[in-house]
């Protein structure tokens, strides 16, 4: 496991944690379809002991708590203690939820601890996605569901792909992106996420792509500042640019995303990839 990646990731997301907590309502609203899709695909049901891996400031955990009900329990993990602290403050029902600061690649639980394990927009950012999925499978009881959601094809996700394209065009002294490094489209290709599940030993692995709409009450001129506050790696890249380049990037992003803002509401077409498997029952 690349410890440098973990250290860098923890530092970036520590800076973003306050924003994720403060603006959690907007983030939750714009990604609700993904959270609901993941919960449904995983087959989460009342009474389940469920693990939310890379749960951030608690959006998936809060949704999972409503599904598992009073007889169930949810445990939220995140690499970044500051994000997890936000989840503690946002999530109600403390008697039914636990928290653990840990990397996905080294989950601090015995084998078969949970009835199900899920991760929303986490696997693509793991330092070692294969190891993280293996850990999710390990801590899930034999036959229990293991599921994840990541972003789909860049061309179907202008919310992120348009700003990324602008940065690639205008940012200076930035090395070409490493397709194997943590990133939003790291596992967007057909079958990539499913292959990780299969390699981890999961059974009956199924992958599907699902269109949805990212909608939130964000004004056009507020979009780029908002995205920089919540997208920690992007913010780090922009912060390294000279002031005039930052202004040029901001103007270009606003021009490119303008068609997706009407009447004070952000509406982007989007695509998610959902994968579900079952923890192996034996050799």
N, C-alpha and C positions, 0 to 999 in steps of 0.2 A: 504494500500500500504506500502511495506517495504522501509522506507526511508533509512535504512542502505545500502540496495542494490543499491538504486539510487546514494547515495554518493560515494560508492565504484566504481560503474560503471562510473560515471562522472570523477573520478580521473584517472582511468585506461585509458579511451579514451582521456582524455586531454593529457596524455603522448604520445599517439599514433597519435595525430592529425597532427603534423608536417610531419610525414612519409606519412600519408594518402594523404595529399595535395601534397607533393613532388613526390610521386610515384603513383599519381592518374591515370596516363596513363596505368601503368601495371595492377592496380586493375580493371580499367574500361575494359581493353581488356580481362582479364581472366574471368570476370563475365558478359560480354556483352550479352551472350545468355540468362542469367537470367533476366536482365533488359528488353530485347526485349520481352521475354516470358511474363513477368508481364504486360508490356504496352499493348500487344496484348490481353491477357486474360481479362484485365480490360476494353478493348474496348475504350481506350482513343482516342479522335477524335479532329479535329480542333475546336477551340473556347471554349473548356472546361476549367473551373476553377478547377484545380487539386491540391490535397494535397499530398506531399511526406513526409511520416512520418519516422523519424529516417533516414533522407537522408544523414547523414554524411557530406563528403566534396563535395557532389553534383553530383555524377554520375547519379543516376536516374533522378534528376531534369534537368540536361542538356539534357537527352534523351527525357524527357517529353516536354520540351520546343520546341524541333524540331517537335513534333507531334501536340501539341495544336496550333502552329502557331501564327501569329501576333494578332489574335483575342482572343487568350486564355491567361491564366495566371497560373503560378505554384507557390505554397507556399511550402517552404522547412522547416521542423522542425527537431530539434535534441536536445537531452538531454544535449549535451556538447557544450558550447559556442565556444570552440576552434575549434571543427570540423566545426561548422557553419561558423566561420570566414574564414576557408579554402574554404568553398562553396562560400561565397561571392566573394572571389578573383578569383575562377575558373570559376564561372558561368557568362556568358555574358548576354546581353539583360536585364539589371537591371530594365528597365521599365516594364517588364513582369514577374518578379519574386519577391516574398517576402520571408522573413526569420523570424523565430520565435524560440527562445531557450525555449524549453518546454519538459516535459516528455510526453510520449504518453498517459499516464494515466490521464493527465489533460491538454488537448489541449485548448489553449486560444482563441477559436472561438465560435460564436453562433451556434446553431443548423442549419443544412441545409445550411451552408456557401458555400460548394463546390459541383461541379457536380460529382466528383469522389475522392476517397482516396486510396492510395497505400502505401505499405511498402516492400522494398526489404531487406531481411536478417535483419529485425528489430524485428519482433514479438517474435522470440525465445529468444531475449535478453531483452525484457521488464521486468521490476520489477514485473509487474502484467499483463500477456498477455491478460487475459479475460477483464480487465478494459481497456487496450489499444485498443483492437478490438471494444469494446463498444463505445469508444470515436471516433474512425474512422467512425463507423456507424452513430453516433449522428451528426457529423458535415457534413455528406454527405446528399444531398437533397433526399427526398423520391424517391425511384426507381433508384437512382444513384448507380454505381458500387463501391464496396469496395473490394480490392484484396491485396494479400500478397504472398510473396515467401520466403521459408525457405529451408535449406539444407534437402536432402532426407536421405535415409538409410546410416549409417556409412560405411557399407561394400561396398557401391557404391560411396563413396567419400574419396578415399585414400589421397587426398590432405590434409585433416584434420585428418582423422581417424588414419593414420599411425603415425604421430607425437603424437597424443593423447595417442595411445597405448604405444609408447615408454616412454612417461612421466609417465604413470600409472605403468610401469614396473621398471623404474630406479629412479624416483624422490623419495626423502626420506621425511618422516614425513608429507605426504600429506594425508588428510582425504579422504575417499571414496567419489566419486562425488555424489552430490545430484541431482537426475533426475528432480526435480522440480525447481532447481535454473537456472538462466540464463545460456545458453550454446548453442553451435552451433547445437547440435542434440536434443535439448529439445523437439521439435515438429516434429521429423522425423517419428514417428510412423503413420501407416495408420489411417486416420480420425481424428488425434489429432487437426490439424489446422482447419479443417472443423467444428469440434465440437465447437470451440471457436466462429466461425462465426454464427453458428446456435444459440448458447446460447446468443449471442449479439442481436438476433432478425433479422439477415439478412435472406432474402428470396432467394430461388432458389440457394442454396449453392452448388458449384461444386468443387471437388478436383481432381487434376491430377498430376501424376509423369512424369517427362520428363528428359530423358538423354541428356547430353551435354558434351562438352570437354572444360576443363580449359586449355587454351594455352596462353603462354606469353614468351617473349625472356629473360628467366632467366636461368643462368647457374646452374648446380647442386650444386657447392660449395657456391653459393650465396643464395640458396633457404632457408635454415634454418635461417640465419640472416634476410632475407626479411620477413619470416613468423613471427618471433619474433617482428619485428618492427611494423607489422600491426595487429597482434593478441594480443591485450592488456592483456586479462586474462592469456593467455599462457605465455607471457613475464613475468608477475608478479610471476607466479609459478616457472619459471626457475631461475629468479633472486634470489629467496630465497634459491637456492641450492648452495652447496660448489663448488668451481671452478673445482675440479676434476670430480664432478658429472655432471656439465654443459658440460664439454668436452666429457664425456661418452655419454651423451644424444645427443649431436651434431653429434658425429660419428655414433651412431645407427640410427638416423633419416636419415642421408645422405645415409647410406647403404640401408635402407628400401625403400627410394623413388627413388634410382638410376635408376630402370627400366623405369621411366617415363620421363627421360631426354635423348634426342637424338639430336645431331647436334646443341646444344646450345639453344634448345627450350624446355620449360616445357609443357608437354601434359598429363594431368590427365583425366581419365574418371570421370564423375560426374553425380549427380542426384539432381534435384530440385523438390520441392513440390510447386504447384501453387494452390491457392484457390481464388475463386471469389464468391461474393454474391451481393445482392442488398439491399440497405438501405430500411427498411420497409416503406410502404406507409400509414400505419394506423393500428389500432387494428384488 
